[in-house]
Amino acid sequence: MKSFFENPEYEWRETLFVLFDRKTCPPVTRETVRRFFEETEFAFLEIKAAKESADGMLRRLLAVSPRTRCGLELVFQEGEAVLEQTRDFYGTIQQTLDAYESRQWEKVFPLGACFELIYFENIAKPLRVAGETREEPPLYDPGTLLFVTEKLSQFTGGVVLDPQSGMILEIDN
């Protein structure tokens, strides 16, 4: 499955992580994500490709929206690599955290599964018909990313991490 990183019409904007305990979570499938979109304001998202493991767990998914000019890639990881990556990341930001933020991070350490949500913006200019004056949609609206992040964290009972800020985001589960 080709990543949007390899598509010059899409540019990376943001990445969020949903960390969770795989043992207590039912498999997140293509159908699960499709239902997230169904009958919501995000029904315009089209799942273009998905790959699942033998047990049905989603391994990778690509969703796009020509309407909002965005792309979203979900990548599943689990095991020691996730635990090690979490510890390493914490080590780089631990000095900047206050007491409350440090307590929030305690929720993250035992979680050995993760969805990386990578949000892209389509930067290609739309074709115009002569004399047409259409207004282009605003650039970089992360609402799609936040919606999918919220749904995944609720479904998995997971914790959302913003790696750019090092913050654990509060999402009602």
C-alpha positions in Angstrom: 0.0 0.0 0.0 1.5 3.3 -1.0 1.9 6.0 1.6 0.8 9.6 1.0 4.4 10.5 1.8 5.1 9.2 -1.7 2.4 11.3 -3.3 3.6 14.8 -4.3 0.0 16.2 -4.3 -0.2 15.7 -0.5 1.8 17.4 2.2 2.2 16.2 5.8 0.5 18.5 8.3 0.2 16.7 11.6 0.6 13.4 13.4 -1.2 12.1 16.5 -0.9 8.8 18.4 -3.6 6.7 20.1 -1.9 4.4 22.5 -3.9 1.5 24.0 -3.9 -1.9 25.6 -4.3 -4.5 22.7 -5.4 -7.2 25.2 -8.5 -5.3 26.3 -9.5 -3.9 22.9 -11.6 -5.6 20.3 -10.0 -5.5 16.8 -10.2 -2.2 15.0 -11.2 -3.2 11.5 -11.9 -1.4 8.2 -15.6 -1.8 8.9 -15.1 -0.2 12.4 -13.5 2.9 10.8 -16.2 3.0 8.0 -18.9 3.1 10.8 -17.0 6.0 12.4 -17.6 8.0 9.3 -21.1 6.8 8.5 -24.0 9.2 9.3 -21.7 11.9 10.6 -20.4 15.2 9.2 -17.4 13.1 8.1 -19.3 10.7 5.8 -17.5 12.3 2.9 -14.3 10.5 3.8 -13.5 7.6 1.3 -11.5 4.6 2.4 -9.1 4.0 -0.5 -7.1 1.1 0.9 -6.9 -1.0 4.0 -4.9 -3.9 5.2 -5.9 -6.2 8.1 -4.1 -8.9 10.0 -5.3 -12.5 10.2 -7.2 -11.7 13.4 -8.9 -8.8 11.7 -6.9 -6.0 13.3 -6.4 -3.0 11.0 -2.8 -2.6 10.1 -3.0 0.3 7.7 -5.7 2.4 6.3 -5.9 5.3 3.8 -8.9 7.7 3.7 -9.2 10.8 1.5 -11.7 13.6 1.0 -11.6 15.5 -2.3 -14.2 17.8 -0.7 -11.9 18.9 2.2 -8.7 18.2 0.3 -7.3 16.0 3.1 -5.8 12.6 3.4 -5.5 10.4 6.6 -3.3 7.5 7.0 -3.7 5.2 10.0 -0.8 2.8 10.9 -1.0 0.2 13.6 2.0 -0.9 15.7 2.4 -3.0 18.8 4.9 -4.7 21.1 8.2 -3.8 22.5 8.9 -1.2 19.8 5.9 0.9 20.9 6.9 0.6 24.6 10.5 1.6 23.8 9.5 4.5 21.5 7.2 5.8 24.3 10.0 5.6 26.9 12.4 7.3 24.6 10.0 10.1 23.7 9.2 10.7 27.4 12.9 10.9 28.2 13.3 13.8 25.7 10.4 15.8 27.2 10.3 14.8 30.9 12.2 17.9 32.1 9.6 20.2 30.6 6.6 18.5 32.2 4.8 19.8 35.3 3.5 17.5 38.0 0.0 17.1 36.4 1.5 16.3 33.0 3.9 13.7 34.6 0.9 12.0 36.2 -0.8 11.9 32.8 2.2 10.2 31.3 1.9 7.4 33.8 -1.2 6.2 31.9 0.9 5.8 28.8 3.8 3.6 29.9 2.0 0.2 30.1 0.3 0.7 26.7 1.9 -1.5 24.1 -0.3 -0.9 21.0 -0.6 2.3 19.0 -2.4 3.8 16.0 -0.3 6.6 14.3 -2.7 9.0 12.6 -1.0 11.0 9.9 -2.9 13.9 8.4 -2.1 15.3 5.0 -3.4 18.2 3.0 -3.8 18.0 -0.8 -1.8 20.9 -2.1 -2.5 20.4 -5.8 -4.4 23.2 -7.4 -7.9 22.2 -8.6 -8.5 22.5 -12.3 -10.6 25.6 -13.2 -13.0 26.0 -16.0 -12.7 29.3 -18.0 -14.7 32.1 -16.3 -15.4 30.0 -13.2 -14.9 31.7 -9.8 -15.0 29.0 -7.2 -13.8 29.7 -3.7 -11.2 27.1 -2.6 -11.7 25.4 0.8 -9.5 26.8 3.6 -6.2 25.0 4.0 -5.3 22.9 7.0 -8.5 22.1 8.8 -7.5 19.4 11.3 -11.2 18.6 12.2 -11.0 15.3 10.3 -7.9 14.2 12.2 -9.4 15.2 15.5 -12.7 13.4 14.8 -11.0 10.1 13.8 -8.6 10.4 16.8 -11.5 10.9 19.2 -13.4 7.9 17.7 -10.3 5.6 17.9 -9.5 6.6 21.5 -13.1 6.0 22.6 -13.3 2.6 20.8 -9.9 1.4 22.1 -10.1 3.2 25.5 -6.7 4.7 24.5 -4.7 7.7 25.4 -4.0 10.4 22.7 -0.5 11.8 22.4 0.5 14.8 20.4 4.2 14.2 19.6 4.8 17.8 18.5 4.0 19.2 21.9 4.6 16.1 24.0 1.1 16.6 25.5 -1.4 13.9 26.4 -4.7 15.2 24.9 -7.8 15.0 27.0 -10.6 13.1 25.2 -13.7 11.9 26.8 -13.8 8.1 26.6 
